[in-house]
Amino acid sequence: MRASDALAMLDRQIDAAPETVTLARGSTTATCQAIVQGGETAATDGPIGQERHTLVLSPARLDAAGWPGPRIETATDQILIQGRYRTVVDVSTKAIGDVVVRINVTTIG
């Protein structure tokens, strides 16, 4: 499969069940559509549980939204999901050759 085909397939999947999310790094934000799964309560050290979400993001949509760079950082980035900012705790990518075709993000908050 070519990278362009994989990107087009992901965009069709996002279009089938889109959810609008906003990525934030300091004062920079970018809003795009993503696939959002989860919302289950994750165990924490404190008395209040936190919701864990898994997102699938299209690198092409992030570029179009003006995201500053190809990477999402776990140390500094947050994502607005369903009206609440969530902390990024894990990021993985899928590439074909040297082209990133999918970004998987796990958040908690």
C-alpha positions in Angstrom: 0.0 0.0 0.0 1.3 3.5 -0.8 1.4 6.2 1.8 -1.1 8.3 -0.1 -3.6 5.4 -0.2 -3.2 4.9 3.6 -3.8 8.6 4.3 -6.9 8.7 2.1 -8.3 5.5 3.8 -7.7 7.1 7.3 -9.4 10.3 6.2 -12.5 8.3 5.1 -12.5 6.5 8.4 -12.4 9.8 10.3 -15.2 11.2 8.0 -17.4 8.3 9.0 -17.3 9.1 12.7 -15.6 12.4 13.3 -15.1 14.1 16.6 -13.6 17.6 16.7 -10.6 17.9 19.0 -8.2 20.8 19.7 -4.5 20.2 20.3 -2.7 22.8 22.5 0.9 23.5 23.1 1.4 26.7 25.1 -0.6 29.4 23.3 -0.6 27.5 20.0 -3.7 25.5 19.2 -4.9 23.5 16.2 -8.5 22.1 15.7 -9.2 19.1 13.6 -11.3 16.0 13.4 -10.2 12.6 14.8 -11.5 9.2 15.8 -12.0 9.3 19.6 -12.4 6.0 21.5 -12.7 5.3 25.2 -13.8 7.5 28.0 -13.5 4.8 30.5 -12.2 5.7 34.0 -8.6 4.9 34.6 -7.1 4.1 38.0 -5.0 6.9 39.5 -3.1 7.4 42.7 -5.6 9.9 44.0 -9.2 9.4 45.1 -10.7 10.6 41.8 -10.6 8.5 38.6 -9.6 10.0 35.3 -11.0 9.3 31.9 -8.6 7.7 29.3 -9.2 8.3 25.6 -7.5 6.9 22.6 -7.4 9.1 19.5 -6.5 8.4 15.9 -5.2 11.5 14.1 -4.4 12.1 10.5 -1.1 13.8 9.9 -2.6 15.6 6.8 -5.4 17.0 8.9 -2.9 18.2 11.6 -0.9 19.9 8.9 -4.0 21.6 7.4 -5.0 22.8 10.9 -1.6 24.5 11.3 -0.1 22.2 14.0 3.5 23.4 14.6 5.5 20.3 13.6 4.9 16.6 13.0 5.2 15.6 16.6 2.8 15.5 19.5 4.7 15.7 22.8 3.7 13.9 26.0 5.4 16.4 28.2 3.9 19.6 26.9 0.8 19.0 24.8 -2.9 18.7 25.7 -6.0 17.8 23.7 -9.5 19.3 24.2 -11.9 16.3 24.0 -15.6 16.6 24.8 -15.1 20.0 26.5 -12.2 19.1 28.8 -8.5 19.4 28.3 -6.7 16.0 28.6 -3.0 15.3 29.1 -1.2 13.4 26.4 0.4 10.3 28.0 1.4 8.2 25.0 2.0 8.8 21.3 2.8 6.3 18.5 2.9 6.6 14.8 2.5 4.4 11.8 4.6 5.1 8.8 4.9 3.7 5.3 8.4 4.3 4.2 9.4 7.6 5.6 5.8 9.0 5.5 3.8 9.1 8.8 0.3 8.0 7.8 -1.4 7.7 11.3 -0.9 9.1 14.8 -2.2 7.3 17.8 -2.5 9.3 21.0 -3.6 8.2 24.5 -4.8 10.9 26.9 -5.9 11.0 30.5 -7.8 13.7 32.3 
